[in-house]
């Protein structure tokens, strides 16, 4: 273990505290830390990321539920769409996509324009903004969640980091989107981690998570997620949109750099 446990605990705590108010679990930013700092092999990094989401998720979700932010059917629709997608994504990751560069490029192509646009929209005075596009239909929302679930299963990111910017870009309040996105992330990560556990019996690839690191990061994320969710009601909508836009932009740049290096 050496410094892995305290290092993972600190990384999970810091990342989740910043990302939870925007509905992002932090796993997307933890992944490069696992690869570069802790040396987790590929593709074991994906189930380790999912393990982080499973352990860390209840912290923010408990706080959001306590505040009444999980009411409504948005979370339910996102969960129902992403669950089958993450199972398919896990199978693709193990048997067809040991190096998912195509998915990284697709995510970068989506988030690089979307992130700055969210920031610009947040900084534009209200009377100069275009009217919100409006909510997606239930069928479209479920289809979008399914696609995001596949991507999340491939890369171990749960899906909330993609659903959050997309739905906020449609004009939905971040305070409503964030709890639903984190609920979808937690549910899909739970199913995805179980899928990888089963696939480890039929695959020669190293798809067993790094248990010590995943649990340490997840424990830090559990605390950080609760703190971030508690902080969210104190942040203005403009600040939340700026945070989400900044995180989306950083993630797009990160994935583009990883693919093109």
VOVEX-667774 format. One record per residue: residue number from 1; x, y, z of N, C-alpha, C in turn. Coordinates in Angstrom, 1 decimal. Layout:
<sites>
[site NUM,[X,Y,Z],[X,Y,Z],[X,Y,Z]]
...
</sites>
This chain:
<sites>
[site 1,[0.8,-1.2,0.0],[0.0,0.0,0.0],[0.9,1.3,0.0]]
[site 2,[1.9,1.3,0.8],[2.8,2.5,1.0],[2.0,3.8,1.1]]
[site 3,[2.2,4.7,0.2],[1.5,6.0,0.2],[0.2,6.0,-0.6]]
[site 4,[-0.1,4.8,-1.2],[-1.3,4.7,-2.1],[-2.6,5.1,-1.4]]
[site 5,[-2.8,4.6,-0.1],[-4.0,4.9,0.6],[-4.1,6.3,0.9]]
[site 6,[-3.2,6.9,1.6],[-3.3,8.4,1.9],[-3.4,9.3,0.7]]
[site 7,[-2.6,8.9,-0.3],[-2.6,9.7,-1.6],[-4.0,9.6,-2.3]]
[site 8,[-4.5,8.4,-2.3],[-5.8,8.2,-2.9],[-6.9,8.9,-2.2]]
[site 9,[-6.8,8.8,-0.8],[-7.8,9.5,0.0],[-7.8,11.0,-0.2]]
[site 10,[-6.7,11.6,-0.3],[-6.5,13.0,-0.5],[-7.0,13.4,-1.9]]
[site 11,[-6.7,12.6,-2.9],[-7.1,12.9,-4.3],[-8.6,12.8,-4.4]]
[site 12,[-9.2,11.8,-3.9],[-10.7,11.6,-4.0],[-11.4,12.8,-3.3]]
[site 13,[-10.9,13.2,-2.1],[-11.5,14.2,-1.3],[-11.5,15.6,-2.1]]
[site 14,[-10.3,15.9,-2.6],[-10.2,17.2,-3.2],[-11.0,17.3,-4.5]]
[site 15,[-10.9,16.2,-5.3],[-11.6,16.3,-6.6],[-13.1,16.3,-6.4]]
[site 16,[-13.6,15.4,-5.5],[-15.1,15.4,-5.3],[-15.7,16.6,-4.7]]
[site 17,[-14.9,17.3,-3.9],[-15.4,18.5,-3.3],[-15.7,19.6,-4.3]]
[site 18,[-14.8,19.6,-5.3],[-14.9,20.6,-6.4],[-16.0,20.2,-7.4]]
[site 19,[-16.1,18.9,-7.7],[-16.9,18.5,-8.9],[-18.4,18.2,-8.5]]
[site 20,[-18.6,17.8,-7.2],[-20.0,17.4,-6.8],[-21.0,18.5,-7.0]]
[site 21,[-20.7,19.8,-6.7],[-21.8,20.8,-6.9],[-22.2,20.9,-8.4]]
[site 22,[-21.4,20.5,-9.3],[-21.8,20.5,-10.7],[-22.4,19.2,-11.3]]
[site 23,[-22.5,18.2,-10.4],[-23.1,16.9,-10.8],[-22.1,16.0,-11.5]]
[site 24,[-20.8,16.2,-11.2],[-19.7,15.4,-11.8],[-19.1,14.6,-10.6]]
[site 25,[-19.0,13.3,-10.8],[-18.4,12.5,-9.7],[-17.0,12.8,-9.4]]
[site 26,[-16.2,13.2,-10.4],[-14.8,13.4,-10.2],[-14.0,12.2,-10.8]]
[site 27,[-14.6,11.1,-11.1],[-13.9,10.0,-11.7],[-13.1,10.3,-12.9]]
[site 28,[-13.7,11.2,-13.7],[-13.1,11.5,-15.0],[-11.7,12.2,-14.8]]
[site 29,[-11.6,13.0,-13.7],[-10.3,13.7,-13.4],[-9.4,12.8,-12.6]]
[site 30,[-10.0,11.8,-11.9],[-9.2,10.9,-11.1],[-8.5,9.8,-12.0]]
[site 31,[-9.1,9.6,-13.2],[-8.5,8.5,-14.1],[-7.1,8.8,-14.5]]
[site 32,[-6.8,10.0,-15.0],[-5.4,10.3,-15.3],[-4.4,10.3,-14.1]]
[site 33,[-5.0,10.6,-12.9],[-4.2,10.5,-11.7],[-3.8,9.0,-11.4]]
[site 34,[-4.8,8.1,-11.6],[-4.6,6.7,-11.4],[-3.5,6.2,-12.4]]
[site 35,[-3.6,6.6,-13.7],[-2.7,6.1,-14.7],[-1.3,6.7,-14.5]]
[site 36,[-1.2,8.0,-14.2],[0.1,8.7,-14.2],[0.8,8.7,-12.9]]
[site 37,[0.0,8.8,-11.8],[0.6,8.9,-10.4],[0.7,7.5,-9.7]]
[site 38,[-0.4,6.8,-9.8],[-0.5,5.5,-9.1],[-0.1,4.3,-9.9]]
[site 39,[0.0,4.5,-11.3],[0.5,3.4,-12.1],[-0.5,2.3,-12.3]]
[site 40,[-1.8,2.6,-12.2],[-2.8,1.5,-12.4],[-2.8,1.1,-13.9]]
[site 41,[-2.7,-0.2,-14.2],[-2.6,-0.7,-15.6],[-3.9,-0.5,-16.3]]
[site 42,[-3.8,-0.5,-17.6],[-5.0,-0.4,-18.5],[-5.3,-1.9,-19.0]]
[site 43,[-6.5,-2.3,-18.9],[-7.8,-1.6,-18.6],[-8.3,-1.7,-17.2]]
[site 44,[-7.4,-2.2,-16.2],[-7.9,-2.2,-14.8],[-8.3,-0.9,-14.3]]
[site 45,[-7.8,0.2,-14.9],[-8.1,1.5,-14.4],[-9.6,1.8,-14.5]]
[site 46,[-10.3,1.2,-15.5],[-11.7,1.4,-15.7],[-12.5,0.9,-14.5]]
[site 47,[-12.4,-0.4,-14.1],[-13.2,-0.9,-13.0],[-12.8,-0.2,-11.7]]
[site 48,[-11.5,0.2,-11.6],[-11.1,0.9,-10.4],[-11.8,2.3,-10.3]]
[site 49,[-12.0,2.9,-11.4],[-12.7,4.2,-11.5],[-14.2,4.0,-11.1]]
[site 50,[-14.8,2.9,-11.6],[-16.2,2.5,-11.2],[-16.3,2.2,-9.7]]
[site 51,[-15.3,1.6,-9.2],[-15.3,1.3,-7.7],[-15.3,2.6,-6.9]]
[site 52,[-14.5,3.6,-7.4],[-14.5,4.9,-6.8],[-15.9,5.5,-6.8]]
[site 53,[-16.6,5.4,-7.9],[-17.9,6.0,-8.0],[-18.9,5.3,-7.0]]
[site 54,[-18.8,4.0,-6.9],[-19.7,3.3,-6.0],[-19.5,3.7,-4.6]]
[site 55,[-18.2,3.8,-4.2],[-18.0,4.2,-2.8],[-18.2,5.6,-2.5]]
[site 56,[-17.9,6.5,-3.4],[-18.0,7.9,-3.2],[-19.4,8.4,-3.4]]
[site 57,[-20.2,7.8,-4.3],[-21.5,8.3,-4.7],[-22.5,8.6,-3.5]]
[site 58,[-22.6,7.7,-2.5],[-23.6,8.0,-1.5],[-23.4,9.3,-0.7]]
[site 59,[-22.2,9.8,-0.6],[-22.0,11.0,0.2],[-22.8,12.2,-0.4]]
[site 60,[-22.6,12.5,-1.7],[-23.3,13.6,-2.3],[-24.8,13.3,-2.4]]
[site 61,[-25.2,12.0,-2.8],[-26.6,11.7,-3.0],[-27.4,11.8,-1.7]]
[site 62,[-26.8,11.4,-0.6],[-27.5,11.5,0.7],[-27.8,12.9,1.0]]
[site 63,[-26.8,13.8,0.8],[-27.0,15.2,1.1],[-28.1,15.8,0.1]]
[site 64,[-28.0,15.5,-1.2],[-29.0,16.0,-2.1],[-30.4,15.5,-1.7]]
[site 65,[-30.5,14.3,-1.3],[-31.8,13.7,-0.9],[-32.3,14.4,0.3]]
[site 66,[-31.4,14.7,1.2],[-31.8,15.4,2.5],[-32.3,16.8,2.2]]
[site 67,[-31.7,17.4,1.1],[-32.2,18.8,0.7],[-33.4,18.8,-0.2]]
[site 68,[-33.9,17.6,-0.6],[-35.0,17.4,-1.5],[-34.7,17.7,-2.9]]
[site 69,[-33.4,17.6,-3.3],[-33.0,17.9,-4.7],[-33.2,16.7,-5.6]]
[site 70,[-33.5,15.6,-5.1],[-33.7,14.4,-6.0],[-35.1,14.1,-6.3]]
[site 71,[-36.0,15.0,-6.1],[-37.4,14.8,-6.4],[-37.6,15.0,-7.9]]
[site 72,[-38.7,14.4,-8.4],[-38.9,14.5,-9.9],[-38.5,13.2,-10.6]]
[site 73,[-38.7,13.1,-11.9],[-38.4,11.9,-12.6],[-37.2,12.0,-13.5]]
[site 74,[-36.4,13.1,-13.4],[-35.3,13.2,-14.2],[-34.2,12.2,-13.9]]
[site 75,[-34.0,12.0,-12.6],[-33.0,11.0,-12.1],[-33.4,9.6,-12.6]]
[site 76,[-34.7,9.3,-12.4],[-35.2,8.0,-12.8],[-35.0,7.7,-14.3]]
[site 77,[-35.3,8.7,-15.1],[-35.1,8.4,-16.6],[-33.7,8.3,-17.0]]
[site 78,[-32.8,9.1,-16.3],[-31.4,8.9,-16.6],[-30.8,7.6,-16.2]]
[site 79,[-31.3,7.1,-15.0],[-30.8,5.8,-14.6],[-31.3,4.7,-15.5]]
[site 80,[-32.6,4.7,-15.9],[-33.1,3.7,-16.7],[-32.4,3.6,-18.1]]
[site 81,[-32.0,4.8,-18.6],[-31.3,4.8,-19.9],[-29.9,4.3,-19.8]]
[site 82,[-29.2,4.7,-18.7],[-27.7,4.5,-18.6],[-27.4,3.0,-18.2]]
[site 83,[-28.3,2.4,-17.4],[-28.0,1.1,-16.9],[-27.7,0.0,-18.0]]
[site 84,[-28.6,-0.2,-19.0],[-28.2,-1.1,-20.0],[-27.0,-0.7,-20.9]]
[site 85,[-26.8,0.6,-21.0],[-25.7,1.1,-21.8],[-24.4,0.8,-21.1]]
[site 86,[-24.3,0.9,-19.8],[-23.0,0.6,-19.2],[-22.6,-0.8,-19.3]]
[site 87,[-23.6,-1.8,-19.3],[-23.2,-3.2,-19.4],[-22.7,-3.4,-20.8]]
[site 88,[-23.3,-2.8,-21.8],[-22.8,-3.0,-23.2],[-21.4,-2.3,-23.3]]
[site 89,[-21.2,-1.2,-22.7],[-19.9,-0.5,-22.8],[-18.8,-1.3,-22.1]]
[site 90,[-19.1,-2.0,-21.0],[-18.1,-2.8,-20.3],[-17.7,-4.0,-21.2]]
[site 91,[-18.7,-4.6,-21.9],[-18.4,-5.7,-22.8],[-17.5,-5.2,-23.9]]
[site 92,[-17.8,-4.1,-24.5],[-17.0,-3.5,-25.6],[-15.6,-3.2,-25.1]]
[site 93,[-15.5,-2.7,-23.9],[-14.2,-2.3,-23.4],[-13.3,-3.6,-23.2]]
[site 94,[-13.8,-4.7,-22.8],[-13.1,-5.9,-22.5],[-12.7,-6.6,-23.8]]
[site 95,[-13.7,-6.7,-24.7],[-13.5,-7.6,-25.8],[-13.2,-6.9,-27.1]]
[site 96,[-13.5,-5.6,-27.3],[-13.3,-5.0,-28.6],[-12.5,-3.7,-28.5]]
[site 97,[-12.4,-3.0,-27.4],[-11.8,-1.7,-27.3],[-10.8,-1.6,-26.2]]
[site 98,[-9.7,-2.3,-26.2],[-8.7,-2.2,-25.2],[-8.1,-0.8,-25.1]]
[site 99,[-8.1,-0.1,-26.2],[-7.6,1.3,-26.1],[-8.6,2.2,-26.8]]
[site 100,[-9.5,2.8,-26.0],[-10.7,3.5,-26.5],[-10.4,4.9,-27.0]]
[site 101,[-9.4,5.1,-27.9],[-9.1,6.4,-28.4],[-10.2,7.1,-29.1]]
[site 102,[-11.0,6.3,-29.8],[-12.1,6.9,-30.6],[-13.1,7.5,-29.6]]
[site 103,[-13.4,6.8,-28.5],[-14.3,7.4,-27.6],[-13.8,8.7,-26.9]]
[site 104,[-12.5,8.7,-26.7],[-11.9,9.9,-26.1],[-12.0,11.1,-27.1]]
[site 105,[-11.8,10.8,-28.4],[-12.0,11.9,-29.4],[-13.4,12.4,-29.5]]
[site 106,[-14.3,11.4,-29.4],[-15.7,11.8,-29.4],[-16.1,12.7,-28.2]]
[site 107,[-15.6,12.3,-27.1],[-15.9,13.1,-25.9],[-15.3,14.5,-26.0]]
[site 108,[-14.1,14.5,-26.5],[-13.4,15.8,-26.6],[-14.1,16.7,-27.6]]
[site 109,[-14.6,16.1,-28.7],[-15.3,16.8,-29.8],[-16.6,17.4,-29.2]]
[site 110,[-17.3,16.7,-28.3],[-18.5,17.1,-27.7],[-18.2,18.2,-26.6]]
[site 111,[-17.3,18.0,-25.8],[-17.1,18.9,-24.6],[-16.3,20.2,-24.9]]
[site 112,[-15.4,20.1,-25.9],[-14.6,21.3,-26.1],[-15.4,22.5,-26.6]]
[site 113,[-16.4,22.3,-27.5],[-17.3,23.5,-27.7],[-18.3,23.7,-26.7]]
[site 114,[-18.8,22.7,-26.0],[-19.9,22.8,-25.1],[-19.4,23.5,-23.8]]
[site 115,[-18.3,23.2,-23.3],[-17.8,23.8,-22.1],[-17.6,25.3,-22.2]]
[site 116,[-16.9,25.8,-23.2],[-16.8,27.3,-23.3],[-18.1,27.9,-23.5]]
[site 117,[-19.0,27.2,-24.3],[-20.4,27.8,-24.5],[-21.1,28.0,-23.2]]
[site 118,[-21.0,27.0,-22.3],[-21.7,27.1,-21.0],[-21.1,28.3,-20.2]]
[site 119,[-19.8,28.4,-20.3],[-19.2,29.6,-19.5],[-19.6,30.9,-20.1]]
[site 120,[-19.6,31.0,-21.5],[-20.0,32.2,-22.1],[-21.5,32.5,-21.8]]
[site 121,[-22.3,31.5,-21.8],[-23.7,31.8,-21.5],[-23.9,32.2,-20.1]]
[site 122,[-23.1,31.7,-19.2],[-23.2,32.1,-17.8],[-22.8,33.5,-17.6]]
[site 123,[-21.8,34.0,-18.4],[-21.3,35.3,-18.2],[-22.1,36.4,-19.0]]
[site 124,[-22.9,35.9,-19.9],[-23.7,36.9,-20.7],[-24.9,37.4,-19.8]]
[site 125,[-25.2,38.7,-19.8],[-26.3,39.2,-19.1],[-27.6,38.5,-19.5]]
[site 126,[-28.5,38.3,-18.6],[-29.8,37.6,-18.9],[-30.6,38.1,-20.1]]
[site 127,[-30.6,39.4,-20.2],[-31.4,39.9,-21.3],[-30.8,39.8,-22.7]]
[site 128,[-29.5,39.3,-22.7],[-28.8,39.1,-24.0],[-28.7,37.6,-24.3]]
[site 129,[-29.2,36.8,-23.5],[-29.0,35.3,-23.7],[-30.1,34.9,-24.6]]
[site 130,[-29.8,33.9,-25.5],[-30.9,33.2,-26.2],[-31.8,32.5,-25.3]]
[site 131,[-33.1,32.3,-25.6],[-34.0,31.6,-24.8],[-33.6,30.1,-24.6]]
[site 132,[-33.9,29.5,-23.5],[-33.5,28.1,-23.3],[-34.1,27.2,-24.3]]
[site 133,[-33.4,26.2,-24.8],[-33.9,25.2,-25.8],[-35.1,24.4,-25.2]]
[site 134,[-35.1,24.1,-23.9],[-36.2,23.4,-23.3],[-35.8,21.9,-23.0]]
[site 135,[-36.6,21.3,-22.3],[-36.3,19.9,-21.9],[-36.5,18.9,-23.1]]
[site 136,[-35.7,17.9,-23.0],[-35.8,16.8,-24.0],[-37.1,16.0,-23.8]]
[site 137,[-37.6,15.4,-24.8],[-38.7,14.5,-24.6],[-38.3,13.3,-23.8]]
[site 138,[-39.2,12.6,-23.1],[-38.8,11.4,-22.4],[-38.0,10.4,-23.2]]
[site 139,[-38.5,10.1,-24.4],[-37.8,9.1,-25.3],[-36.4,9.6,-25.7]]
[site 140,[-36.3,10.8,-26.0],[-35.0,11.4,-26.4],[-34.0,11.3,-25.2]]
[site 141,[-34.5,11.7,-24.1],[-33.7,11.7,-22.8],[-33.2,10.3,-22.5]]
[site 142,[-34.1,9.3,-22.7],[-33.7,7.9,-22.4],[-32.6,7.4,-23.4]]
[site 143,[-32.8,7.8,-24.7],[-31.9,7.4,-25.7],[-30.5,8.1,-25.5]]
[site 144,[-30.5,9.3,-25.1],[-29.3,10.0,-24.8],[-28.6,9.4,-23.6]]
[site 145,[-29.3,9.0,-22.6],[-28.8,8.3,-21.4],[-28.2,7.0,-21.8]]
[site 146,[-28.8,6.3,-22.7],[-28.3,5.0,-23.2],[-26.9,5.1,-23.8]]
[site 147,[-26.8,6.1,-24.7],[-25.5,6.4,-25.4],[-24.4,6.7,-24.4]]
[site 148,[-24.8,7.6,-23.5],[-23.8,8.1,-22.5],[-23.5,6.9,-21.6]]
[site 149,[-24.4,6.0,-21.3],[-24.1,4.8,-20.5],[-23.1,3.9,-21.2]]
[site 150,[-23.2,3.8,-22.5],[-22.2,3.0,-23.2],[-20.8,3.6,-23.1]]
[site 151,[-20.7,4.9,-23.3],[-19.4,5.6,-23.2],[-18.9,5.5,-21.8]]
[site 152,[-19.8,5.6,-20.8],[-19.4,5.5,-19.4],[-18.9,4.1,-19.1]]
[site 153,[-19.5,3.1,-19.6],[-19.0,1.7,-19.4],[-17.7,1.4,-20.0]]
[site 154,[-17.4,2.1,-21.2],[-16.1,1.9,-21.8],[-15.0,2.5,-21.1]]
[site 155,[-15.3,3.8,-20.6],[-14.2,4.5,-20.0],[-14.3,4.7,-18.5]]
[site 156,[-15.3,4.1,-17.8],[-15.4,4.1,-16.4],[-15.7,5.5,-15.8]]
[site 157,[-16.5,6.3,-16.5],[-16.8,7.6,-15.9],[-18.2,7.8,-15.5]]
[site 158,[-19.0,6.7,-15.5],[-20.4,6.8,-15.0],[-21.4,7.5,-15.9]]
[site 159,[-21.0,8.6,-16.6],[-21.9,9.2,-17.5],[-22.4,10.6,-17.1]]
[site 160,[-22.3,10.9,-15.8],[-22.8,12.2,-15.3],[-22.0,13.4,-15.8]]
[site 161,[-20.7,13.2,-16.1],[-19.9,14.3,-16.6],[-20.3,14.7,-18.0]]
[site 162,[-20.9,13.8,-18.7],[-21.4,14.1,-20.0],[-22.9,14.6,-20.0]]
[site 163,[-23.7,13.9,-19.2],[-25.1,14.3,-19.1],[-25.3,15.7,-18.5]]
[site 164,[-24.5,16.0,-17.5],[-24.6,17.3,-16.9],[-24.4,18.5,-17.8]]
[site 165,[-23.3,18.6,-18.6],[-23.1,19.7,-19.5],[-24.2,19.7,-20.6]]
[site 166,[-24.6,18.5,-21.1],[-25.6,18.5,-22.2],[-26.9,19.0,-21.7]]
[site 167,[-27.4,18.6,-20.6],[-28.7,19.0,-20.0],[-28.7,20.5,-19.6]]
[site 168,[-27.5,20.9,-19.0],[-27.4,22.3,-18.6],[-27.4,23.2,-19.9]]
[site 169,[-26.8,22.7,-21.0],[-26.8,23.4,-22.2],[-28.1,23.5,-22.8]]
[site 170,[-29.1,22.6,-22.5],[-30.5,22.8,-22.9],[-31.2,23.8,-22.1]]
[site 171,[-30.6,24.3,-21.1],[-31.3,25.3,-20.3],[-31.8,24.9,-18.9]]
[site 172,[-31.6,23.6,-18.6],[-32.1,23.1,-17.3],[-31.2,23.6,-16.2]]
[site 173,[-31.7,24.0,-15.1],[-30.9,24.5,-13.9],[-29.9,23.5,-13.5]]
[site 174,[-28.7,23.9,-13.2],[-27.6,23.0,-12.8],[-28.0,22.4,-11.4]]
[site 175,[-28.7,23.2,-10.6],[-29.2,22.7,-9.3],[-30.1,21.5,-9.4]]
[site 176,[-30.8,21.4,-10.5],[-31.7,20.2,-10.8],[-30.9,19.1,-11.5]]
[site 177,[-30.1,19.5,-12.4],[-29.3,18.5,-13.2],[-28.3,17.7,-12.4]]
[site 178,[-27.6,18.4,-11.5],[-26.5,17.8,-10.7],[-26.9,16.6,-9.9]]
[site 179,[-27.9,16.6,-9.1],[-28.3,15.4,-8.4],[-28.7,14.3,-9.3]]
[site 180,[-29.5,14.6,-10.3],[-29.9,13.5,-11.2],[-28.7,12.9,-11.9]]
[site 181,[-27.7,13.7,-12.4],[-26.5,13.2,-13.0],[-25.7,12.3,-12.1]]
[site 182,[-25.6,12.7,-10.8],[-24.8,11.9,-9.9],[-25.6,10.6,-9.5]]
[site 183,[-26.9,10.6,-9.5],[-27.7,9.4,-9.3],[-27.4,8.4,-10.4]]
[site 184,[-27.4,8.9,-11.7],[-27.2,8.0,-12.8],[-25.8,7.5,-12.7]]
[site 185,[-24.8,8.3,-12.4],[-23.4,7.9,-12.3],[-23.3,6.8,-11.2]]
[site 186,[-23.9,7.0,-10.1],[-23.8,5.9,-9.0],[-24.4,4.6,-9.5]]
[site 187,[-25.6,4.7,-10.0],[-26.3,3.5,-10.4],[-25.5,2.7,-11.5]]
[site 188,[-25.1,3.5,-12.5],[-24.4,2.8,-13.6],[-23.0,2.3,-13.2]]
[site 189,[-22.4,3.0,-12.3],[-21.1,2.5,-11.8],[-21.3,1.2,-11.0]]
[site 190,[-22.3,1.1,-10.2],[-22.6,-0.1,-9.4],[-22.8,-1.3,-10.4]]
[site 191,[-23.6,-1.1,-11.4],[-23.8,-2.1,-12.4],[-22.6,-2.4,-13.2]]
[site 192,[-21.9,-1.3,-13.6],[-20.6,-1.5,-14.4],[-19.6,-2.3,-13.6]]
[site 193,[-19.4,-2.0,-12.3],[-18.4,-2.7,-11.5],[-18.8,-4.2,-11.4]]
[site 194,[-20.0,-4.5,-11.3],[-20.5,-5.9,-11.2],[-20.2,-6.6,-12.6]]
[site 195,[-20.5,-5.8,-13.7],[-20.2,-6.4,-15.0],[-18.8,-6.7,-15.2]]
[site 196,[-17.9,-5.8,-14.8],[-16.4,-6.1,-14.9],[-16.0,-7.3,-14.0]]
[site 197,[-16.6,-7.4,-12.9],[-16.3,-8.5,-12.0],[-16.6,-9.8,-12.7]]
[site 198,[-17.8,-9.9,-13.3],[-18.2,-11.1,-14.1],[-17.3,-11.3,-15.3]]
[site 199,[-17.0,-10.2,-16.0],[-16.2,-10.4,-17.2],[-14.7,-10.8,-16.9]]
[site 200,[-14.3,-10.5,-15.7],[-12.9,-11.0,-15.3],[-12.8,-12.5,-15.3]]
[site 201,[-13.9,-13.2,-15.2],[-13.8,-14.7,-15.2],[-13.7,-15.2,-16.6]]
[site 202,[-14.0,-14.4,-17.7],[-14.0,-15.0,-19.0],[-13.0,-14.2,-19.9]]
[site 203,[-12.3,-13.3,-19.3],[-11.3,-12.5,-20.1],[-9.9,-12.7,-19.6]]
[site 204,[-9.0,-12.7,-20.6],[-7.6,-12.8,-20.2],[-7.0,-11.4,-19.8]]
[site 205,[-7.7,-10.4,-20.1],[-7.2,-9.0,-19.8],[-7.3,-8.8,-18.2]]
[site 206,[-6.5,-7.9,-17.8],[-6.4,-7.5,-16.3],[-7.6,-6.5,-16.1]]
[site 207,[-8.8,-7.0,-15.7],[-9.9,-6.1,-15.5],[-10.3,-6.2,-14.0]]
[site 208,[-9.4,-6.6,-13.2],[-9.7,-6.6,-11.7],[-9.3,-5.2,-11.2]]
[site 209,[-10.2,-4.6,-10.4],[-9.8,-3.2,-9.9],[-8.7,-3.3,-8.9]]
[site 210,[-8.0,-2.2,-8.8],[-7.1,-2.0,-7.7],[-7.9,-1.7,-6.4]]
[site 211,[-8.1,-2.7,-5.6],[-9.1,-2.5,-4.5],[-8.6,-1.5,-3.5]]
[site 212,[-7.3,-1.5,-3.1],[-6.9,-0.6,-2.1],[-7.0,0.9,-2.6]]
[site 213,[-6.6,1.1,-3.8],[-6.7,2.5,-4.4],[-8.1,2.9,-4.6]]
[site 214,[-9.0,2.0,-5.2],[-10.3,2.4,-5.4],[-11.1,2.7,-4.1]]
[site 215,[-10.8,1.9,-3.1],[-11.5,2.1,-1.8],[-11.0,3.4,-1.1]]
[site 216,[-9.7,3.7,-1.2],[-9.1,4.9,-0.6],[-9.7,6.1,-1.3]]
[site 217,[-9.6,6.1,-2.6],[-10.1,7.3,-3.4],[-11.6,7.4,-3.1]]
[site 218,[-12.3,6.3,-3.1],[-13.8,6.4,-2.9],[-14.1,6.9,-1.5]]
[site 219,[-13.4,6.6,-0.5],[-13.6,7.1,0.9],[-13.4,8.6,0.9]]
[site 220,[-12.3,9.1,0.2],[-12.1,10.5,0.1],[-13.2,11.2,-0.7]]
[site 221,[-13.7,10.5,-1.7],[-14.8,11.0,-2.5],[-16.1,11.1,-1.8]]
[site 222,[-16.3,10.1,-0.9],[-17.5,10.0,-0.1],[-17.6,11.3,0.8]]
[site 223,[-16.5,11.7,1.4],[-16.5,12.9,2.2],[-16.6,14.1,1.4]]
[site 224,[-15.8,14.2,0.3],[-15.8,15.3,-0.5],[-17.1,15.5,-1.3]]
[site 225,[-17.7,14.5,-1.7],[-19.0,14.6,-2.3],[-20.1,15.2,-1.4]]
[site 226,[-20.1,14.7,-0.2],[-21.0,15.3,0.8],[-20.7,16.8,1.0]]
[site 227,[-19.5,17.2,1.2],[-19.1,18.6,1.3],[-19.5,19.4,0.1]]
[site 228,[-19.3,18.9,-1.1],[-19.6,19.6,-2.3],[-21.1,19.8,-2.5]]
[site 229,[-21.9,18.7,-2.2],[-23.3,18.8,-2.2],[-23.9,19.8,-1.2]]
[site 230,[-23.3,19.8,-0.1],[-23.8,20.8,1.0],[-23.4,22.2,0.6]]
[site 231,[-22.4,22.4,-0.2],[-22.0,23.7,-0.6],[-22.9,24.2,-1.8]]
[site 232,[-23.4,23.3,-2.6],[-24.1,23.7,-3.8],[-25.2,24.7,-3.6]]
[site 233,[-26.1,24.5,-2.6],[-27.2,25.5,-2.5],[-26.7,26.9,-2.2]]
[site 234,[-25.5,27.0,-1.7],[-24.9,28.4,-1.4],[-24.3,29.0,-2.6]]
[site 235,[-24.2,28.3,-3.7],[-23.6,28.8,-5.0],[-24.7,29.3,-5.9]]
[site 236,[-24.5,30.5,-6.5],[-25.5,31.0,-7.5],[-25.5,30.1,-8.7]]
[site 237,[-26.6,30.2,-9.5],[-26.7,29.4,-10.7],[-25.6,29.8,-11.7]]
[site 238,[-25.3,31.1,-11.8],[-24.2,31.5,-12.7],[-22.9,30.8,-12.3]]
[site 239,[-22.6,30.8,-11.0],[-21.4,30.1,-10.5],[-21.4,28.6,-10.8]]
[site 240,[-22.5,28.0,-10.7],[-22.6,26.5,-11.0],[-22.4,26.3,-12.5]]
[site 241,[-22.9,27.2,-13.3],[-22.8,27.0,-14.8],[-21.3,27.2,-15.2]]
[site 242,[-20.7,28.2,-14.5],[-19.3,28.5,-14.8],[-18.4,27.3,-14.4]]
[site 243,[-18.7,26.7,-13.2],[-18.0,25.5,-12.7],[-18.2,24.4,-13.7]]
[site 244,[-19.4,24.1,-14.1],[-19.7,23.0,-15.0],[-19.0,23.2,-16.3]]
[site 245,[-19.1,24.4,-16.9],[-18.4,24.7,-18.1],[-16.9,24.6,-18.0]]
[site 246,[-16.4,25.0,-16.9],[-14.9,24.9,-16.8],[-14.5,23.4,-16.7]]
[site 247,[-15.3,22.6,-15.9],[-15.0,21.2,-15.8],[-15.1,20.5,-17.2]]
[site 248,[-16.1,20.8,-17.9],[-16.3,20.2,-19.2],[-15.2,20.6,-20.2]]
[site 249,[-14.8,21.8,-20.1],[-13.7,22.3,-21.0],[-12.4,21.6,-20.6]]
[site 250,[-12.1,21.5,-19.3],[-10.9,20.8,-18.9],[-10.9,19.3,-19.3]]
[site 251,[-12.1,18.7,-19.1],[-12.2,17.3,-19.5],[-11.9,17.1,-21.0]]
[site 252,[-12.5,18.0,-21.8],[-12.3,17.9,-23.3],[-10.9,18.1,-23.7]]
[site 253,[-10.2,19.0,-23.1],[-8.8,19.3,-23.3],[-7.9,18.0,-22.9]]
[site 254,[-8.3,17.5,-21.7],[-7.6,16.3,-21.2],[-7.7,15.1,-22.2]]
[site 255,[-8.9,14.9,-22.6],[-9.1,13.7,-23.5],[-8.4,13.9,-24.9]]
[site 256,[-8.5,15.2,-25.4],[-7.9,15.4,-26.6],[-6.4,15.3,-26.5]]
[site 257,[-5.8,15.8,-25.5],[-4.3,15.6,-25.3],[-3.9,14.2,-25.1]]
[site 258,[-4.7,13.4,-24.4],[-4.4,12.0,-24.2],[-4.4,11.2,-25.5]]
[site 259,[-5.3,11.6,-26.4],[-5.5,10.9,-27.7],[-4.4,11.3,-28.7]]
[site 260,[-4.1,12.6,-28.7],[-3.2,13.1,-29.7],[-1.7,13.0,-29.4]]
[site 261,[-1.4,12.7,-28.1],[0.0,12.7,-27.7],[0.8,11.5,-28.4]]
</sites>
